[in-house]
Amino acid sequence: MADSTDEDSPECPACGDPVATSSEQRVVTTLEESEAVYLHFCNDDCLENWES
């Protein structure tokens, strides 16, 4: 993802902002209908808000 831009960055499910590539980014993998789904979060705070 080093070449990604804000236009093709995934959207954070907690805050709706584009997720920038950084050391604070968090990715959660889930299974939906036997397929892997990757949720990208801006940081730990967004991940915690989404989990609660």
Buried (B, 14 or more C-beta within 10 A) or exposed (E): EEEEEEEEBBEBBBBEEBBBEEEEBBEEEEEEEEEEEEBBBBBEEBBEEBEE
